[in-house]
Amino acid sequence: MHNERFERYYKAQSILPDDEWDRFMEAMRTPLPTTFRVTGSRQAARLLNDTIKDIHVPHLTNIIFEGEAVPPPAQIPWYPEGLAWQLNVAKKVVRKSPEFKKFHSFLVYETEVGNISRQEAVSMLPPLFLEVEPHHRVIDMCAAPGSKTAQLLEAMHAHDSMTASSYPSGLLIANDSDYKRTHMLIHQAARLPSPALIVTNHDASIYPAIKIPSEQSVFPSNTKPRVAAKKQYQLLFDRILCDVPCSGDGTLRKNVAIWKHWQPMDGNGLHSLQIRILQRGMRMLKKGGRIVYSTCSLNPVENEAVVAAALQSIPGFELVDMSNHLPCLVHRHGMISWVPTVDRNITTDFLTYEDYWNSLSEEKRQQSKMLESHWPPMPEEAQSLNLTRCIRIYPHLQDTGGFFIAVLQKVPPPPDNRRNPDRRSRQAEAVGDPYASTVKKPKLADDQPSTPEGASTDIELPEGIEDELLDGPEDEDEGNLPTEVSESQRRPAISPEEFKQQQKGKKHRGDGGGVVHFKENPFTFVSPGDPIIQTCMRKLHLQSSFPAQNILVRNPEGDPVRSLYMTNDIVKHIVQHNDYVRMRLMTAGTKVFAKQEGVEAKREGVEPQFRTLAEGLPVVLPYIEPGAILEADVVTLKILMEAYYPLCTGFTEPFKSLIESQVTGSYVVRFRPGQIKNATLFCELVLPIWKSNVSVTLMIDKKAKSALSLRLFGEDITVATKDAARKKQESTLTDGAAILKEGATIEDRIPPEKTGSTSE
């Protein structure tokens, strides 16, 4: 694993002292350890973490394989509460060592059901630096495949209990520009169902403005009438994660193919896009809000250069010193000087952009794709920008991948700036165009910035009122809004129904202005008085406090025919006040109820029955009448896991009499802590079941059952696994018999003298 260009380029950048270079390169050439994180609510995560620490680690200690000691899993020292682990074991050990093979099976099952996330250690850092709280409005701008999104969701659900989910008032939008990868996001997020989640499919650099109703009813006396009269404004975020596309050379230990093809012009080419994504994020941030910009690249052109360009182009932001946020994290400070290469040959002779520009002929200038922002600011300005507050992670420091993090905060403008809106307008006019084409420009443009579809420029408001109200008429280009809007221009507030009527027949436009090919089903909120909703409330024993007004469906007719989703209030506002096609809205909230399909349900005249889904149960559980939750023990749980449809008569008392007395339908069972033989349930477990006329079904999928079985009983006792093992054995016996038969047939065809026998 060698790349001469890699070594030449990074030595020219002086990213490390000379005495660390050999250790750095040696670490880059060694395989990356396996790392994983215990996920879910804090209580559940702590319990599973204790299982790893108290049961698995002791069994994996002092293991000798082929004459060498094998280290057990170790907790990552800087991760909060020790919920992240590192396993530095060769694959052949995992395959052949019985102890590690069993642990590997445990990890696989727990990962499949979402209790463990296989995630590179440095990838866990950006959400930790965001410090998300349940009330925050958060957007992950480049979210796929979703491991960081899952961390953000966990932070929003910090108040969840072992069995029930909280109902956060905040919001998390997970966005990715790749349509297929957004489905990975949805799959990841389903492991921690949340009514506060939205998934969108947009180019992050031109993410559209999102409208929500005004939440302010009392205004200061000096508020302009047009501001107080507004009914909608642009959603601004408390926290934004910009984990941008990058050249990825920090992942060389994992993606060894990069060694062969790496060259620094990849970073040069991504530089402009990275700036535009960060700038778009900065424009969507609240005062006092925080952005984390991160890459898995070591290249200063993709890191400090991007941060410097963004800070220079948009006033009112500063880098935050987070060097002591994770005390056990070993890192290096950000760089204040570097020399970009201007070609594939690692030409780093030009210390300034001016030197480079003056060296080019007119023809070469037209062809050049280098920008002034590729070079570092002047030393004094680099110091004033506090670029050293950026965080660099190198592989040799703590046996990780390479990574870069910068934490930016939006600070309120000076008092004199608040009193002088004209001055702020002049500042805005000086901002470079964050949405310009990636076609070559010799310098960052100094023109008035254009804005993405639906985005608005900053508008100065009195203290305590959100900036960026939506003042313009609602059309396909709401950018460059005037600071003053006449009464005739002001668009009156409309209801969600009126808004949807206006959208009918509109030609939806995409990021590039063309017609959008977006085939997702619409989102329609169902009236709380709908017969289906009322039936669910009654049959599923939901309390009156259940937010029935926040139930939506996904079909063109808006009928609750199959699945029902639940959102919180802010997600509902977003869905109702924005065109879902323009937003490219993939999903909102979490699925909680589904229509029960079966022979009985299909009979004519039978009232539709809905059941509580396992993924939605934590969200619904706080609203279920306590007396409607059935009680059971570990023995009952084992019976439910050992058969698909155990008969009601096969259970032990008192659950036998309890379940026999129930009518057909969906129920929730609370399994009490207890022990049978070698199986111990340490804390209560709440699961959904379906009761038919004579039998009961545990309504969780096969993988979840297997993971639960392994955790409780130390083996997979589920009927699905037994069936699979039996079929495999039957297949093996059948294949063996066929081989024997074929062998006998061949022998029959061989003359006696060839077989060694004699004929009398």
N, C-alpha and C positions, 0 to 999 in steps of 0.2 A: 504494500500500500504506500505508493509514493506519487507525488505530483509536484514537479519542480516549480511550476507557476504558483502553487499554493504557498510554498515555503518562501519563495522570493518576494511575493506580494506582502505577506504578513510580516516578514522581517523588515521590509521597507517601511511598514506602518509603525514599527516598534510597539506592537500590542502588548509585549511582555519584556521584562528585563532579560538580558542575555543568559543569566544564570538559571532561568526557568525554561528556556526554549527547549532543551533536550527532554525535560520531563513532560512538557506540554505535548511534544510530538510523539513521545512514547505512549502517552495516554490516548492520543488520538488514534493510534494504531491498534489499541486493545479493544476487545468486544465490550459493549456497554452492559452493565449488570441489569438484571430484570428488576423493575421497580413496580410497586402497586400501592394503591391507596384504599383504605377502608371507607366506604361511602355511606350515604343515607343519613337519617336523623342522628343527632349526636348521641342519644341514648343507645340506639341500636348499633351505631358504629363502635361505641365504647365496649359494648358487650361482645361483639365479634372480635374486636381487637384483643380483648382479654382472652378469648378462646385461642387466638394465634399465639399470644405471649405465654399463656399458662399451660396449654396442651400441646400445640404443635412444635414450638421452639424447643422445649425440653427433649422431645423425641428426635429432634434433628441435631442435637448437640452431641459432640464427640463421635460423629460418623466418620469412619475410615473407608475410603473407596480406592481400590487399587494401590493400597499402601500410603495414600495421602489423606490428610485431614481435610474434611469438607466443612466450610463455615456455615453456620445456621443463618436463617434470615435475621437481619438486623434493622432496627428502627432508624429511619432517617432523622438525624439529630435536630434539624431545624424545623421539621414539620410540626405544627401545633398538636399537642396531646399525643404525640407518637403514633399518629394514625397512618403514617406512610412507612413502607418497608422496602428494603433492598435485599435482593437474593443474587449472590455472585457465585453461581454454580454452573458448571458446564452442562450442555444438553445431554451428554451420554450418562452423566450422573443421575439426572432426572429420569431418564429412560430405564436405567438398570438398577438403581438403588431402591429397594422396597420402601424405605422410609420417605425418600423424596418423591417417589412415584405417587404415594398416597397423598402427600401434601400438594402435589401438582393437581391431582384430581379434585381435591378440595378447592383449590384456587380456580380451576376451570368452572366448576359448578357455581361457585359464589359469584364469579364474574358474569356468567350467563344470566343470572337473575338480578344482577345489578348491585350486589352487596360489596363487590370489590371492583376497582377500576385499574386495569393495566395501563399505566401512564408513566411517561418518562419523568424523572424527578424534577428537572428544571421546568418542565411544562406545568407543574403544579404551582409555580411561583406567582404568575400574574394575578390570579384571583385572590391570593393571600395579600398582595399589596393593594388591592382595591378596597378591602375592608367593607364588604357589602353588608347592609343591615336589612331586615325584613321590610321596612317601609321605603327603601330606595327604589328609584326607577333606573333600570340598568339596561344597557344594550351591549351585546357581544357582536361586534361588527363583522368579524370574519370567523365564525364560530365552529364550522365543521372541522374535525369529526364530532366534537361535542364534549370532550373530557373536561375542558375548562368551563363550559356551560353548565355541566353537572355540578362542578364545584360552586359556581355562582348560585345555582338553585339550592344547594345545601345551605349556603349562607343565608339565603332568603327564608329558609325553613328551619332556622336555628332553634326555634321554639317548639318544634315537633316533639311528640312523645314517642314511646316505643311502638304504640299501635295506631296513633291518630296523627294526622297532619294538621298543622296550623293553617290559618287562612290569611296569608300575608297581604297587606294593603299595597305592597309595592308591585313592581313589574319587571320582568326580564324578557327582552326581545333577543332572540338568537337568530342572527342573519348570516347567510352565506350566498355568494354569487352563483354557485354551482347548484343547479336544480336537483341533481341526483344526490349530492352530498347533504342537502337539507333533509332528505329522508333519513339519513344517518343521524342527524340531529334529533329528529322526532323519535327515533328508536331509542337513542341514549336518554332523552328526557323522560320517556315513558317509565324509566326505572325509578324516577322520583317524581311522581305525578304532582302537578302544581296548577292551580287555577290562575296563577299569575304569569304563565308562560305564553309567549307568542313566537312563532317561527316564520321568518320572511325570507324571500329569495331575491336579493337586490345586489347590484354593484355597490359596495360600501362607499366608494369615493363619491357617489352621487345619490346617497340614501335620501329618500324623499322626506319632506316635513310631514309630521303626523299631527292631526288636529284632535284636541280634546276640549270638552266644555270648560268654560271658566269656572274655577273653584273659589273665586274671591268675590264676596258680596259687599264687603265694607272697604272703602277706599279713602286714602288721605284727602283732605280738603283741596289740595292743590292738584289733584288728578284731573287730567284733561277729560272732557265729556266723552270724546270718542273712545278713550281707553275704558272708562267705566261702563260704557254701553256695549262693549264687546262681549260676545257670548262664547267665542271659541278662541283658543290660542294654540301656538305650536308647543307640542310636548318637548320639554327639555329634560335632560337626564342628570341624575346625581352621580352615576358611575358609568364609565365607558371603557370597554376593553378593545384595544386595537392590536390584536395579535396578527400582524399583517403578513401577506405572502412575501417570501424572501428566498434567497438563494440556498439557504439551508445547510451551509457548511458546518454549522454547529452540531449537525446530526451525523457527521462522518463515521462515528463509531457504530452507529446503527445502520445507516444507509451507505454501505461501503462502495456502492456503484458510483457515488459522487466523486470518489477519488479520481476515477478515470477521466471524467468530463469536466471537472471544476475549472472555471476560469472567471476572473473578477469582473468581466464585462457583464455577467449575469446580474450582479449587484448593481452595476451602473444603470442597467436597463430597468430595474424595478424601482429605482430611487424616486422617480417622478410619481408613480402610482402610490408608493408608500407615503409620500408627502400629502397627496390629495386625500388619502384615507384619513390620515391624522388630522388634517385641517377640517375635514367634514365632521369628524368627531368633536373637535374643539368648538365648532359652531353649534353643536347640538347640546352643549354642556351648560348646566346651571351655574350661577355664581356660587363659589364655594365647592363646586363639584370636582371630581377627580377622574383623570384619564390615565390608564396604563398602556403605554406603547411598548410592544415587545416583538422580538424576532428570535429565530433560532440560527442567526447568522453572527459571525464574528466581525463582519466587514463594517468599518466606521461609516462608509458611504450609505449603508442601509440603516445605520443606527444613529450615531451622534449627528451626522450630517442632516438626516431627516428631522430630528428633533430641533436642531438649530434653525433650519429653514422654516419650520412651522412656528417657532417662537418669534422669529423675526417678522413673519408675515401677519400674525394675528396678535395684537397687543392684549394685555390683561391676563397673561398666563405666566406661571413660574414653575420651575422644577422643584420637587419636594425632596428633601433629604430623608431617605428611608434606610440609610445604612445600618441603623440599629433596630430596625423593625423585627428582623429575625436574627437574634444574637448569635446563633450557632451557624449561620450561613456565611461561608468564606467566599469573598468576592473581591473584585478589583474595581476601582473608580472609573468613571467614564473618561474618554480621551478628549483633549482640546486641540490636538493637531494631528493631521494625517495628510497623505499625498495620494490622491486617486490616480489610477492608471488610465491612460487615454486610449489604450489599445490592448489587444490580446498578448502582446509581447512584454507586458508589465513595464511600460514606459512611465516612470514616475519622476520625470525630470522637471515638471512644471509645478512650482511651489504655489502659484496663484492662478486663478482663472484668466486673469489679464495676460499673464505670460503665455499661457496656452493659446489664447485667442489671437494674440499678436503673431504667433508662429505659423498661423494657418493662412493659406491662400484663400481668395474669395470663394473658389469652388469648394475647398475643403470645409470652409465655414458653413456652407449650405448643407453639407453632408454630415457635419458633426452632430452628435447627440448629447454631448457633454453640456451640463448646466453649471452656472456659477455656484449653485448650492451643493454640487459635488465636492467643492473645496471647503475647508474649515473657515469660520469667520476669522476676522483679525484677532490676534491674541487677547487684546483688551476686551473685545466683545465676547469672545468665548468664555472669558472669566466672568463677565457680567451675566451671561446666560446660565452660569453654574452647571456647565456640562459635566463637571466631575461628580455631580450628584446622580448621574446615571450609574447603573449597576451592570457589571460585566461578570459573567460566570465562565470559567475555563475548566476543561475536563480534568486537568491534573490536580485541581484544588480539593475536590471532594468526590472524585470518581463519577462524574456526571457527563452530560453533553455540554456543548457550548450554548450560551444564551445571553440575551441583552434585554434590560428592562429600564424604562424611564417612566417616572410618575410625575404627571403634570397636574397642576391645580389652577382653576380659574379664580382669580382674585377680583374683588369689587374694584371699579375704577376709582381714582382719587376723588375726593369731595368736589373739587373744582370742575372735574370732568362731568359729574352728575348734573351740576348746575348749568353746564354749557353743552347742550346737545350738538350744536354746530361743530364743536371741536371733535366730538366723537365721530360725527359724520365725515369730517376731513380725515380722521384716522382710518375709517373704513375704506375710504377711497384709495388709500395708499396700500391696501392689502393686495397681495398677489392673487392671481386667479387660481383657486384650488380645483376648478373643474375644467381647466383648459385641456385641449387635446394633448396627447403624449407626443405629437409631432414636434420635432426639434424647435426650441427657442433658445437663443443664446443666453438669456438670463430669465430669472423668474419674472413673469409679466408684472408690470406696475399699473395695469389698467384696473378700472372698476370691476370687481369680481362678478361673474355671472353666477347663478345659483342653480342647483338641481331642481328637478320638477317639484313644485310645491314648497321649496325652501324659501325662507325669508331672511332679509338682512336684519342686523340688530337695530332695535328701536329703543331709544332712551326713555325710561319710565321712572316715575317717582320710586323712592326707596320702598322695597317690600313687594313690588309688583313684578311679575315675570317679564323679562324682555322677550322680544320676538312674538308679539301678537300677530295674528293673521288679519291684516287689514284689507288686503286686495280682494277683488272679485274672484270667485272660484272658477278658474279655468285651468288650462293645462300648463300654464307658465306663470307661477306666482312670484317669481324672483324679482329683485330690485324694487321692493315695495317703497313707496314714498313715505317720508316721515310724517307728512300730514295728509289726511284723507278727508275729502269733503263729505257733507251729509249725503249727497246724491251717490257718491261712490261706495258708501258704507253698505255692506251686505247684511241684511237683517238675519237674525238667528233663525234656524230652521230645525224642525224635528227630524229624528232619524228616518222616519217614514218619508218626509218630504225630500230629504237628501237622496234616498234611494230612488225616488221617482225621477229626480233630476238626472241621476246617473244613467237611467235607462236610455238606450239609444246613443249614448256618448261613444265616441271612438277612443278607446283606451290607448294610451301611448306608452311606450316602454322607455328604457333609459336612453335609447338613441333616437327617440321620436317616432319610431315605426309602430305598427300594430303589434300588440302583445299577444303571443300565443301562450295563454295561461289557462289551463283546463281544470283547475281545482274547483271543487264545488263551493257554492256560496255559504255564508255563515248567517243563520237566521235565529234570533232569539224567540223562544216560545213563550206565549202568554202564561203567567202562573195559573190562570184559570183553565188552561187547556185540559180536556178530560184525561189525556195520557199523564200529564203532570200530576193531576189530582189522584189518579189511580196509583202512581208511584208513591206519592206522599202517604196514601192510606195503606197500601199493601206492604211497603218497605218500612213502615212505621217511622216515618220522618217527622220530626218536631216542626212546629209552626215557624221556628227560627231559621229553618233551612232556606237558603237564598234561591227560591224557585224562580225568581225573576232573572237569574243569571244562568239559565239553562238554554243552550243553543243546539241546533241541529245542522247537519251538513248535507243538504240536498236542495235541488232547484225549487221544489215546491214548498220547502219550509215545514214539512210535516214530520212529526216525531215518530218515524216508522221503524228505525232500527237502533241507532245509538244516540245517546244524550251526553252532551259535554257541559262542564261547569266552569265558569270563569269568576274572577273577582270583579269589582266595580270598574277599576281602571281599564282592564282588558275589554269589558263590555263597552265602555265609552269609546275606546279606539275602534272597535268593530263597527259600532253604530254610526260614527261620525267620519269614517274614511271609506273610500272605495277599495274593496278588498283586492280587486284586480290591479289597480294602481300600486297598492302596497305589496302586491304579490304575496299575499297572506297564505301561508301553508297550513298552519294550525293555530288554534287559540284555546287556552284552557286545557282541561284534561277530561278524558272520557270516564264517565262514572256509572252509567246504566246502559244495558243492552237488552234488546228484546230476546226473550227465551225462545229458541227454535226447537221444535220437537213435534212428535206425532200429536200430542194433546193440544199444543199451541196452534196447530194447523187445522183443527176441526172447525167446521163452519159454526159461527155463532159464539165461539169461545172468546172471552174478553182477552185482549193482548196482555201478556205478562212480561214485566221487565225484571231483570235481576241486577244486583249490585256487582260490579266488576271488581276483581281482586286489585287491579291497578288503581281503581278509584275509591276503594274502601277507606284508606287512610283519610281521604278528604271528606267522605260522607259520614264516617263514624261519629264525629262529635254531634251530629244532628239526629242520630238514631235514638229512639226512645230507649232508655236504659233497660226497662223491663222486657223489651223485645229481643234483647241479646241472649242467646241460649248459652248455658254453661256446660262445659265438658272437661274431661281429664285427658291425660296422656294416652291412656288405653284406647279411648275413643279415637284420638288422632291417629294412632297406629292402625286401627281398623280401616279408617278412611283412606290411608295411604297404601294399604295392602290390596285394595280392590277398587275397581272402577265404580261399581254400583253396589256397595254393601247393603243388604236388606236391613230394614229397620229392626226386624226381630233379632238380628245378629249382634246388636249392641248390648252392653251391660247396663244395668240400672245405676243411676237414675236416668241416664240419657235415653235409654230405650223407651221408657214411658213418655218422656218429654217430647221426643221426635215423633212418636206415633200419634201424639195428640195434635200435631200441627197439620194444617191444610197444605196442599201443594203450593209451592212458591219458593221465593228466595229468602234465605235467613243468614244471620251472622252469628258465628259461634266464638265464644271466648274460652280458650283452653287454659286452664289454671296451671301454675307451676307444679311440677311433681316428678316422680321417678318410677320407672319400671325396669327391673333388671339393671342393665348397664346404660339405660337411656335416662337423661335428666333434662327436663324443661325448666330452665332457670328463671324465666320471666314469662308473663302471660303472652299468649299469641292469639290474634283475632283474625279469622279467616271466613270467607263466604262459602255457603253450601247451597245446593238446590235439593229440595225435598219433593219427590214424586209420590205416587200413590203408595208404593211399597219399599222404595229404596232412597238412598241419599248419595249425592255426589259432592266431592270436595272440588270447588270451582277455582283451582289454580292450575297453571300449565305444568306439563311434565317436567320441565327443567327445574321449576321452582320446587316441585315435590321432591325431586332427587336431591337438590341442594339441602332442603330441610331435613330429609332423611339422613344424609351424611352427617349433618351437624348434630342431630339428636341421637341417632342409633349407631353411628360410626360405619354404616354401610347403607347401600341403596336398596331399600326393601320395597320400593314402589312396584306396582304391577307392570307398568310400562317397561321398566328395566328387566324384570323377570321374563316378560314376553320376548323382549329383544334377545336376551341370553338364550332362551329356549329355541328361538328361530335360528340363531347362529349355530347352536349345537346340532339342530336338525339338518341345517344346510351342510355342516361339516360331515355329519354321518352319511348324508345322501351323496356328497361328493366322493367320500371315501369308498362307499359301496360301488359307485360308478367306476372308480379307478380300478377296484378289484375285479369288477365284472369285465372291464375292458382288458385287463391283464389276463384274465382267464380265457377270454375269447382269442386273444393273440396267441396264447400258449396252445390252445386247441388247434390253431392253424399251423403250428410249427411241427415239422416231421419228427417222429420219435427219436431219431438219432441226434437231432439238434437239442433235444431236451435232456439227453443223458439217460433216457429210459431204454429198456430192451424189449423186443417183441418176441414172444415165444412162438 
